Amino acid sequence: MPMNVIQRYLFRRMLGAFLFAFPALTVVIWLSQALRELSLITDQGQNLGVFVQAVILFLPGLVVIIGPVSLLIVVISSVNTLNSDSELVSLAASGNSQKVMLRPILALAIPVALLSALCSTTLNPMAARATTSLLEEVNADVIGSLIRPGQFRTLGDDVVLQVANIQPDGTLEGIFVYDEREAGESVAYLAGAGATAETPDGHFLLMRDGMIQRRQANGNLTVISFQSYAFDLSSFSAQTADGRTPATRRGLGYLLSPDPNDPEYQERPFSFTAELHSRLAIPLYVLVLALLPLAMLGQVQSARQRRGGITTLTALIGVALIGLGLTLGQALPGSPALLPLIYAVPVLGILIPLAMIYSGRRGPIPRLPRLLPRRRRRAFGAAE
């Protein structure tokens, strides 16, 4: 059944607001996340293309959260604007209840729910796998990403590497490594020449003609000369040791039918079930955040009635539901008993607002404390 004129007007109004709010909020949060990856250029010496790939891969995960939040903001703003412009009064006077807004809100919420479902079930796992592969390639390129002639480079938190020069054939000259990973001990490696080598056992820095200075916490110093020494760089690479792929990076089809011989599935079988249901429940929260503002704010109020309290309460409930959903999704792999709550919370979050909308009952209206003293009213022409 197509929407009538009023519903089409309401839908266009909310769609316009959503098309502004959703990209704006996405760009702001995306840029804040992208700044964290500047280390790919500043610390690891990667080019701009690698940086762009890394930050683009953030988008599917952001859309899963930003889409529902943007919808919540748009519906709250639209309903409050309709009330302040006396359009809710006009709708009520013409015999329409708040149910007239239900269809345009659902017409906007359903595509957002489908987009969130697409990102959570398909695009986000693909992006997670691509991110892992990208970081493995970046971290495996030791010479390109970690070694710069004449510069001190930090590996992890407790190792500093410096190379005086790199020959065209890859030979390193003037090698200095300072290692503080062992508690109560610092070790300095100095070598005249060396090279990097990748073997089946890992990635190593091979040093020749040098010495090791080992200083204990009590001040004792030990100096050892060597002709050749291999310093392990494997711990600074993100390469996967056993080749396992966790459930969070698996596609929806694999979660529905995991390989029984998968070592990760054999060790943690319920994590695949938990990940599947967590993803399937995400679109339900979109519908919750669309219906909640209509149920709480859809009743007509006069201009004299302040809506700040009920608006704040609506926003807080929406944010709390999102937080609860994320918390349940993270806790579910270790607590199978929480599985019914994954669906119970959003289903109740849909049914309760629908019951309020169809019954016409108004949500509770809390009063916010007055921050400024009320001005004393004076009668016109009255003498004090």
Secondary structure, 3 states (H helix, E strand, C coil): CCCCHHHHHHHHHHHHHHHHHHHHHHHHHHHHHHHHHHHHHHCCCCCHHHHHHHHHCCHHHHHHHHHHHHHHHHHHHHHHHHHHCCHHHHHHHCCCCHHHHHHHHHHHHHHHHHHHHHHHHHHHHHHHHHHHHHHHHHHHCHHHHHCCECCEEEECCCEEEEEEEECCCCCEEEEEEEECCCCCEEEEEEEEEEEEEEECCEEEEEEEEEEEEEEECCCCEEEEEEEEEEEECHHHCCCCCCCCCCHHHCCHHHHHCCCCCCHHHHHCHHHHHHHHHHHHHHHHHHHHHHHHHHHHHCCCCCCCCCCHHHHHHHHHHHHHHHHHHHHHHHHHHHCHHHHHHHHHHHHHHHHHHHHHHHHCCCCCCCCCCCCCCCCCCCCCCCCC
